[in-house]
């Protein structure tokens, strides 16, 4: 009986942690897309390439 209680408690804690993790998925602010000249539907690869390009751009203060 005690093992069933512990099992239910562990399952509840895991489910609660999973629900919290789903809520914490990061999102990219709209201002970032606007600054990079991308639309919101851009692929992650396009977003990454635009971020790297801007990061390495001397006009933006790189190296």
PDB file of N, CA, C and O in Angstrom:
ATOM      1  N   UNK A   1       0.816  -1.184   0.000  1.00  0.00           N
ATOM      2  CA  UNK A   1       0.000   0.000   0.000  1.00  0.00           C
ATOM      3  C   UNK A   1       0.868   1.260   0.000  1.00  0.00           C
ATOM      4  O   UNK A   1       0.582   2.218  -0.718  1.00  0.00           O
ATOM      5  N   UNK A   2       1.919   1.252   0.802  1.00  0.00           N
ATOM      6  CA  UNK A   2       2.800   2.415   0.852  1.00  0.00           C
ATOM      7  C   UNK A   2       3.537   2.572  -0.476  1.00  0.00           C
ATOM      8  O   UNK A   2       3.772   3.696  -0.921  1.00  0.00           O
ATOM      9  N   UNK A   3       3.904   1.458  -1.113  1.00  0.00           N
ATOM     10  CA  UNK A   3       4.609   1.554  -2.390  1.00  0.00           C
ATOM     11  C   UNK A   3       3.711   2.156  -3.473  1.00  0.00           C
ATOM     12  O   UNK A   3       4.190   2.894  -4.334  1.00  0.00           O
ATOM     13  N   UNK A   4       2.409   1.844  -3.435  1.00  0.00           N
ATOM     14  CA  UNK A   4       1.485   2.437  -4.406  1.00  0.00           C
ATOM     15  C   UNK A   4       1.361   3.939  -4.185  1.00  0.00           C
ATOM     16  O   UNK A   4       1.274   4.711  -5.140  1.00  0.00           O
ATOM     17  N   UNK A   5       1.353   4.344  -2.925  1.00  0.00           N
ATOM     18  CA  UNK A   5       1.273   5.764  -2.614  1.00  0.00           C
ATOM     19  C   UNK A   5       2.515   6.492  -3.121  1.00  0.00           C
ATOM     20  O   UNK A   5       2.413   7.570  -3.705  1.00  0.00           O
ATOM     21  N   UNK A   6       3.679   5.901  -2.896  1.00  0.00           N
ATOM     22  CA  UNK A   6       4.919   6.509  -3.375  1.00  0.00           C
ATOM     23  C   UNK A   6       4.944   6.574  -4.896  1.00  0.00           C
ATOM     24  O   UNK A   6       5.380   7.571  -5.473  1.00  0.00           O
ATOM     25  N   UNK A   7       4.480   5.520  -5.539  1.00  0.00           N
ATOM     26  CA  UNK A   7       4.446   5.491  -6.998  1.00  0.00           C
ATOM     27  C   UNK A   7       3.544   6.601  -7.535  1.00  0.00           C
ATOM     28  O   UNK A   7       3.906   7.288  -8.490  1.00  0.00           O
ATOM     29  N   UNK A   8       2.390   6.775  -6.932  1.00  0.00           N
ATOM     30  CA  UNK A   8       1.475   7.837  -7.366  1.00  0.00           C
ATOM     31  C   UNK A   8       2.079   9.214  -7.112  1.00  0.00           C
ATOM     32  O   UNK A   8       1.939  10.121  -7.932  1.00  0.00           O
ATOM     33  N   UNK A   9       2.744   9.365  -5.982  1.00  0.00           N
ATOM     34  CA  UNK A   9       3.378  10.638  -5.665  1.00  0.00           C
ATOM     35  C   UNK A   9       4.488  10.959  -6.668  1.00  0.00           C
ATOM     36  O   UNK A   9       4.597  12.094  -7.133  1.00  0.00           O
ATOM     37  N   UNK A  10       5.295   9.980  -6.993  1.00  0.00           N
ATOM     38  CA  UNK A  10       6.372  10.177  -7.966  1.00  0.00           C
ATOM     39  C   UNK A  10       5.796  10.507  -9.337  1.00  0.00           C
ATOM     40  O   UNK A  10       6.307  11.389 -10.026  1.00  0.00           O
ATOM     41  N   UNK A  11       4.744   9.813  -9.736  1.00  0.00           N
ATOM     42  CA  UNK A  11       4.109  10.085 -11.026  1.00  0.00           C
ATOM     43  C   UNK A  11       3.535  11.500 -11.058  1.00  0.00           C
ATOM     44  O   UNK A  11       3.639  12.184 -12.076  1.00  0.00           O
ATOM     45  N   UNK A  12       2.935  11.942  -9.963  1.00  0.00           N
ATOM     46  CA  UNK A  12       2.382  13.289  -9.894  1.00  0.00           C
ATOM     47  C   UNK A  12       3.483  14.333 -10.019  1.00  0.00           C
ATOM     48  O   UNK A  12       3.337  15.311 -10.753  1.00  0.00           O
ATOM     49  N   UNK A  13       4.579  14.125  -9.308  1.00  0.00           N
ATOM     50  CA  UNK A  13       5.693  15.076  -9.354  1.00  0.00           C
ATOM     51  C   UNK A  13       6.284  15.135 -10.762  1.00  0.00           C
ATOM     52  O   UNK A  13       6.586  16.219 -11.260  1.00  0.00           O
ATOM     53  N   UNK A  14       6.450  13.990 -11.401  1.00  0.00           N
ATOM     54  CA  UNK A  14       6.986  13.968 -12.770  1.00  0.00           C
ATOM     55  C   UNK A  14       6.047  14.677 -13.741  1.00  0.00           C
ATOM     56  O   UNK A  14       6.500  15.440 -14.595  1.00  0.00           O
ATOM     57  N   UNK A  15       4.752  14.434 -13.617  1.00  0.00           N
ATOM     58  CA  UNK A  15       3.779  15.093 -14.490  1.00  0.00           C
ATOM     59  C   UNK A  15       3.785  16.601 -14.262  1.00  0.00           C
ATOM     60  O   UNK A  15       3.698  17.375 -15.216  1.00  0.00           O
ATOM     61  N   UNK A  16       3.886  17.014 -13.018  1.00  0.00           N
ATOM     62  CA  UNK A  16       3.930  18.442 -12.694  1.00  0.00           C
ATOM     63  C   UNK A  16       5.192  19.087 -13.263  1.00  0.00           C
ATOM     64  O   UNK A  16       5.140  20.198 -13.792  1.00  0.00           O
ATOM     65  N   UNK A  17       6.322  18.393 -13.156  1.00  0.00           N
ATOM     66  CA  UNK A  17       7.582  18.917 -13.688  1.00  0.00           C
ATOM     67  C   UNK A  17       7.532  19.009 -15.208  1.00  0.00           C
ATOM     68  O   UNK A  17       8.034  19.971 -15.789  1.00  0.00           O
ATOM     69  N   UNK A  18       6.935  18.025 -15.850  1.00  0.00           N
ATOM     70  CA  UNK A  18       6.810  18.043 -17.307  1.00  0.00           C
ATOM     71  C   UNK A  18       5.929  19.198 -17.758  1.00  0.00           C
ATOM     72  O   UNK A  18       6.246  19.876 -18.735  1.00  0.00           O
ATOM     73  N   UNK A  19       4.835  19.425 -17.060  1.00  0.00           N
ATOM     74  CA  UNK A  19       3.949  20.542 -17.403  1.00  0.00           C
ATOM     75  C   UNK A  19       4.678  21.870 -17.234  1.00  0.00           C
ATOM     76  O   UNK A  19       4.491  22.783 -18.038  1.00  0.00           O
ATOM     77  N   UNK A  20       5.487  21.986 -16.224  1.00  0.00           N
ATOM     78  CA  UNK A  20       6.257  23.210 -16.016  1.00  0.00           C
ATOM     79  C   UNK A  20       7.315  23.405 -17.085  1.00  0.00           C
ATOM     80  O   UNK A  20       7.577  24.534 -17.499  1.00  0.00           O
ATOM     81  N   UNK A  21       7.925  22.318 -17.536  1.00  0.00           N
ATOM     82  CA  UNK A  21       8.944  22.415 -18.582  1.00  0.00           C
ATOM     83  C   UNK A  21       8.336  22.857 -19.904  1.00  0.00           C
ATOM     84  O   UNK A  21       8.949  23.631 -20.639  1.00  0.00           O
ATOM     85  N   UNK A  22       7.150  22.378 -20.209  1.00  0.00           N
ATOM     86  CA  UNK A  22       6.488  22.767 -21.451  1.00  0.00           C
ATOM     87  C   UNK A  22       6.165  24.257 -21.423  1.00  0.00           C
ATOM     88  O   UNK A  22       6.275  24.931 -22.447  1.00  0.00           O
ATOM     89  N   UNK A  23       5.774  24.774 -20.278  1.00  0.00           N
ATOM     90  CA  UNK A  23       5.459  26.194 -20.148  1.00  0.00           C
ATOM     91  C   UNK A  23       6.707  27.056 -20.288  1.00  0.00           C
ATOM     92  O   UNK A  23       6.609  28.222 -20.671  1.00  0.00           O
ATOM     93  N   UNK A  24       7.871  26.505 -19.986  1.00  0.00           N
ATOM     94  CA  UNK A  24       9.107  27.285 -19.971  1.00  0.00           C
ATOM     95  C   UNK A  24       9.852  27.260 -21.299  1.00  0.00           C
ATOM     96  O   UNK A  24      10.995  27.715 -21.363  1.00  0.00           O
ATOM     97  N   UNK A  25       9.238  26.743 -22.361  1.00  0.00           N
ATOM     98  CA  UNK A  25       9.895  26.705 -23.663  1.00  0.00           C
ATOM     99  C   UNK A  25      10.151  28.143 -24.109  1.00  0.00           C
ATOM    100  O   UNK A  25       9.223  28.948 -24.188  1.00  0.00           O
ATOM    101  N   UNK A  26      11.402  28.458 -24.399  1.00  0.00           N
ATOM    102  CA  UNK A  26      11.708  29.835 -24.767  1.00  0.00           C
ATOM    103  C   UNK A  26      11.141  30.205 -26.128  1.00  0.00           C
ATOM    104  O   UNK A  26      11.011  29.364 -27.018  1.00  0.00           O
ATOM    105  N   UNK A  27      10.813  31.467 -26.267  1.00  0.00           N
ATOM    106  CA  UNK A  27      10.350  31.956 -27.553  1.00  0.00           C
ATOM    107  C   UNK A  27      11.198  33.155 -27.945  1.00  0.00           C
ATOM    108  O   UNK A  27      11.765  33.841 -27.094  1.00  0.00           O
ATOM    109  N   UNK A  28      11.272  33.391 -29.222  1.00  0.00           N
ATOM    110  CA  UNK A  28      12.054  34.506 -29.736  1.00  0.00           C
ATOM    111  C   UNK A  28      11.151  35.724 -29.816  1.00  0.00           C
ATOM    112  O   UNK A  28      10.076  35.649 -30.410  1.00  0.00           O
ATOM    113  N   UNK A  29      11.560  36.843 -29.235  1.00  0.00           N
ATOM    114  CA  UNK A  29      10.728  38.052 -29.279  1.00  0.00           C
ATOM    115  C   UNK A  29      10.553  38.565 -30.710  1.00  0.00           C
ATOM    116  O   UNK A  29      11.426  38.375 -31.557  1.00  0.00           O
ATOM    117  N   UNK A  30       9.428  39.211 -30.966  1.00  0.00           N
ATOM    118  CA  UNK A  30       9.153  39.777 -32.284  1.00  0.00           C
ATOM    119  C   UNK A  30      10.197  40.817 -32.669  1.00  0.00           C
ATOM    120  O   UNK A  30      10.524  40.961 -33.847  1.00  0.00           O
ATOM    121  N   UNK A  31      10.719  41.540 -31.691  1.00  0.00           N
ATOM    122  CA  UNK A  31      11.720  42.576 -31.973  1.00  0.00           C
ATOM    123  C   UNK A  31      12.973  41.981 -32.615  1.00  0.00           C
ATOM    124  O   UNK A  31      13.618  42.636 -33.434  1.00  0.00           O
ATOM    125  N   UNK A  32      13.321  40.756 -32.252  1.00  0.00           N
ATOM    126  CA  UNK A  32      14.491  40.104 -32.839  1.00  0.00           C
ATOM    127  C   UNK A  32      14.266  39.846 -34.315  1.00  0.00           C
ATOM    128  O   UNK A  32      15.144  40.107 -35.139  1.00  0.00           O
ATOM    129  N   UNK A  33      13.076  39.325 -34.656  1.00  0.00           N
ATOM    130  CA  UNK A  33      12.763  39.083 -36.063  1.00  0.00           C
ATOM    131  C   UNK A  33      12.773  40.388 -36.850  1.00  0.00           C
ATOM    132  O   UNK A  33      13.271  40.434 -37.975  1.00  0.00           O
ATOM    133  N   UNK A  34      12.225  41.443 -36.264  1.00  0.00           N
ATOM    134  CA  UNK A  34      12.191  42.741 -36.945  1.00  0.00           C
ATOM    135  C   UNK A  34      13.602  43.280 -37.172  1.00  0.00           C
ATOM    136  O   UNK A  34      13.904  43.785 -38.252  1.00  0.00           O
ATOM    137  N   UNK A  35      14.460  43.177 -36.169  1.00  0.00           N
ATOM    138  CA  UNK A  35      15.827  43.686 -36.281  1.00  0.00           C
ATOM    139  C   UNK A  35      16.635  42.917 -37.322  1.00  0.00           C
ATOM    140  O   UNK A  35      17.524  43.477 -37.962  1.00  0.00           O
ATOM    141  N   UNK A  36      16.324  41.639 -37.487  1.00  0.00           N
ATOM    142  CA  UNK A  36      17.054  40.819 -38.449  1.00  0.00           C
ATOM    143  C   UNK A  36      16.430  40.844 -39.835  1.00  0.00           C
ATOM    144  O   UNK A  36      17.013  40.327 -40.787  1.00  0.00           O
ATOM    145  N   UNK A  37      15.254  41.437 -39.957  1.00  0.00           N
ATOM    146  CA  UNK A  37      14.576  41.503 -41.246  1.00  0.00           C
ATOM    147  C   UNK A  37      13.966  40.179 -41.669  1.00  0.00           C
ATOM    148  O   UNK A  37      13.858  39.897 -42.863  1.00  0.00           O
ATOM    149  N   UNK A  38      13.570  39.371 -40.708  1.00  0.00           N
ATOM    150  CA  UNK A  38      12.949  38.078 -40.992  1.00  0.00           C
ATOM    151  C   UNK A  38      11.477  38.117 -40.631  1.00  0.00           C
ATOM    152  O   UNK A  38      11.047  38.906 -39.790  1.00  0.00           O
ATOM    153  N   UNK A  39      10.703  37.242 -41.290  1.00  0.00           N
ATOM    154  CA  UNK A  39       9.306  37.115 -40.874  1.00  0.00           C
ATOM    155  C   UNK A  39       9.212  36.038 -39.804  1.00  0.00           C
ATOM    156  O   UNK A  39      10.131  35.236 -39.636  1.00  0.00           O
ATOM    157  N   UNK A  40       8.109  36.026 -39.089  1.00  0.00           N
ATOM    158  CA  UNK A  40       7.928  35.124 -37.936  1.00  0.00           C
ATOM    159  C   UNK A  40       7.967  33.650 -38.342  1.00  0.00           C
ATOM    160  O   UNK A  40       8.224  32.787 -37.503  1.00  0.00           O
ATOM    161  N   UNK A  41       7.716  33.357 -39.604  1.00  0.00           N
ATOM    162  CA  UNK A  41       7.701  31.967 -40.067  1.00  0.00           C
ATOM    163  C   UNK A  41       9.052  31.456 -40.531  1.00  0.00           C
ATOM    164  O   UNK A  41       9.132  30.378 -41.120  1.00  0.00           O
ATOM    165  N   UNK A  42      10.112  32.203 -40.279  1.00  0.00           N
ATOM    166  CA  UNK A  42      11.448  31.775 -40.700  1.00  0.00           C
ATOM    167  C   UNK A  42      11.847  30.496 -39.967  1.00  0.00           C
ATOM    168  O   UNK A  42      11.476  30.274 -38.815  1.00  0.00           O
ATOM    169  N   UNK A  43      12.606  29.672 -40.663  1.00  0.00           N
ATOM    170  CA  UNK A  43      13.049  28.414 -40.057  1.00  0.00           C
ATOM    171  C   UNK A  43      14.124  28.699 -39.008  1.00  0.00           C
ATOM    172  O   UNK A  43      14.752  29.757 -39.032  1.00  0.00           O
ATOM    173  N   UNK A  44      14.335  27.756 -38.087  1.00  0.00           N
ATOM    174  CA  UNK A  44      15.397  27.940 -37.094  1.00  0.00           C
ATOM    175  C   UNK A  44      16.775  28.140 -37.738  1.00  0.00           C
ATOM    176  O   UNK A  44      17.607  28.888 -37.224  1.00  0.00           O
ATOM    177  N   UNK A  45      17.005  27.462 -38.871  1.00  0.00           N
ATOM    178  CA  UNK A  45      18.285  27.617 -39.569  1.00  0.00           C
ATOM    179  C   UNK A  45      18.448  29.046 -40.082  1.00  0.00           C
ATOM    180  O   UNK A  45      19.518  29.637 -39.938  1.00  0.00           O
ATOM    181  N   UNK A  46      17.395  29.603 -40.677  1.00  0.00           N
ATOM    182  CA  UNK A  46      17.454  30.981 -41.171  1.00  0.00           C
ATOM    183  C   UNK A  46      17.685  31.961 -40.023  1.00  0.00           C
ATOM    184  O   UNK A  46      18.467  32.904 -40.148  1.00  0.00           O
ATOM    185  N   UNK A  47      17.006  31.732 -38.918  1.00  0.00           N
ATOM    186  CA  UNK A  47      17.178  32.590 -37.745  1.00  0.00           C
ATOM    187  C   UNK A  47      18.616  32.525 -37.237  1.00  0.00           C
ATOM    188  O   UNK A  47      19.216  33.555 -36.933  1.00  0.00           O
ATOM    189  N   UNK A  48      19.162  31.326 -37.144  1.00  0.00           N
ATOM    190  CA  UNK A  48      20.536  31.153 -36.664  1.00  0.00           C
ATOM    191  C   UNK A  48      21.525  31.845 -37.595  1.00  0.00           C
ATOM    192  O   UNK A  48      22.426  32.548 -37.138  1.00  0.00           O
ATOM    193  N   UNK A  49      21.356  31.645 -38.907  1.00  0.00           N
ATOM    194  CA  UNK A  49      22.272  32.266 -39.864  1.00  0.00           C
ATOM    195  C   UNK A  49      22.216  33.790 -39.789  1.00  0.00           C
ATOM    196  O   UNK A  49      23.250  34.453 -39.865  1.00  0.00           O
ATOM    197  N   UNK A  50      21.014  34.347 -39.641  1.00  0.00           N
ATOM    198  CA  UNK A  50      20.871  35.801 -39.534  1.00  0.00           C
ATOM    199  C   UNK A  50      21.507  36.318 -38.245  1.00  0.00           C
ATOM    200  O   UNK A  50      22.131  37.379 -38.245  1.00  0.00           O
ATOM    201  N   UNK A  51      21.354  35.578 -37.152  1.00  0.00           N
ATOM    202  CA  UNK A  51      21.966  35.988 -35.884  1.00  0.00           C
ATOM    203  C   UNK A  51      23.489  35.957 -35.965  1.00  0.00           C
ATOM    204  O   UNK A  51      24.159  36.875 -35.490  1.00  0.00           O
ATOM    205  N   UNK A  52      24.036  34.897 -36.569  1.00  0.00           N
ATOM    206  CA  UNK A  52      25.491  34.785 -36.706  1.00  0.00           C
ATOM    207  C   UNK A  52      26.018  35.891 -37.607  1.00  0.00           C
ATOM    208  O   UNK A  52      27.045  36.502 -37.311  1.00  0.00           O
ATOM    209  N   UNK A  53      25.315  36.150 -38.710  1.00  0.00           N
ATOM    210  CA  UNK A  53      25.739  37.205 -39.634  1.00  0.00           C
ATOM    211  C   UNK A  53      25.772  38.560 -38.921  1.00  0.00           C
ATOM    212  O   UNK A  53      26.723  39.325 -39.075  1.00  0.00           O
ATOM    213  N   UNK A  54      24.738  38.844 -38.151  1.00  0.00           N
ATOM    214  CA  UNK A  54      24.695  40.128 -37.441  1.00  0.00           C
ATOM    215  C   UNK A  54      25.756  40.178 -36.339  1.00  0.00           C
ATOM    216  O   UNK A  54      26.354  41.227 -36.102  1.00  0.00           O
ATOM    217  N   UNK A  55      25.989  39.050 -35.669  1.00  0.00           N
ATOM    218  CA  UNK A  55      26.982  38.995 -34.597  1.00  0.00           C
ATOM    219  C   UNK A  55      28.388  39.274 -35.125  1.00  0.00           C
ATOM    220  O   UNK A  55      29.192  39.924 -34.456  1.00  0.00           O
ATOM    221  N   UNK A  56      28.682  38.776 -36.337  1.00  0.00           N
ATOM    222  CA  UNK A  56      30.017  38.933 -36.913  1.00  0.00           C
ATOM    223  C   UNK A  56      30.158  40.190 -37.772  1.00  0.00           C
ATOM    224  O   UNK A  56      31.236  40.434 -38.313  1.00  0.00           O
ATOM    225  N   UNK A  57      29.116  40.982 -37.910  1.00  0.00           N
ATOM    226  CA  UNK A  57      29.120  42.174 -38.752  1.00  0.00           C
ATOM    227  C   UNK A  57      29.920  43.298 -38.089  1.00  0.00           C
ATOM    228  O   UNK A  57      29.575  43.729 -36.989  1.00  0.00           O
ATOM    229  N   UNK A  58      30.994  43.782 -38.750  1.00  0.00           N
ATOM    230  CA  UNK A  58      31.782  44.877 -38.168  1.00  0.00           C
ATOM    231  C   UNK A  58      30.973  46.158 -37.972  1.00  0.00           C
ATOM    232  O   UNK A  58      31.258  46.928 -37.055  1.00  0.00           O
ATOM    233  N   UNK A  59      29.981  46.396 -38.809  1.00  0.00           N
ATOM    234  CA  UNK A  59      29.150  47.588 -38.660  1.00  0.00           C
ATOM    235  C   UNK A  59      28.312  47.548 -37.385  1.00  0.00           C
ATOM    236  O   UNK A  59      27.871  48.586 -36.891  1.00  0.00           O
ATOM    237  N   UNK A  60      28.094  46.344 -36.856  1.00  0.00           N
ATOM    238  CA  UNK A  60      27.330  46.195 -35.623  1.00  0.00           C
ATOM    239  C   UNK A  60      28.237  46.131 -34.395  1.00  0.00           C
ATOM    240  O   UNK A  60      27.766  45.934 -33.275  1.00  0.00           O
ATOM    241  N   UNK A  61      29.552  46.300 -34.617  1.00  0.00           N
ATOM    242  CA  UNK A  61      30.479  46.358 -33.494  1.00  0.00           C
ATOM    243  C   UNK A  61      31.318  45.113 -33.288  1.00  0.00           C
ATOM    244  O   UNK A  61      31.989  44.985 -32.264  1.00  0.00           O
ATOM    245  N   UNK A  62      31.296  44.189 -34.243  1.00  0.00           N
ATOM    246  CA  UNK A  62      32.098  42.972 -34.098  1.00  0.00           C
ATOM    247  C   UNK A  62      33.562  43.282 -34.374  1.00  0.00           C
ATOM    248  O   UNK A  62      33.880  44.115 -35.223  1.00  0.00           O
ATOM    249  N   UNK A  63      34.440  42.616 -33.660  1.00  0.00           N
ATOM    250  CA  UNK A  63      35.852  42.608 -33.756  1.00  0.00           C
ATOM    251  C   UNK A  63      36.565  43.628 -34.487  1.00  0.00           C
ATOM    252  O   UNK A  63      37.793  43.595 -34.553  1.00  0.00           O
TER     253      UNK A  63
END
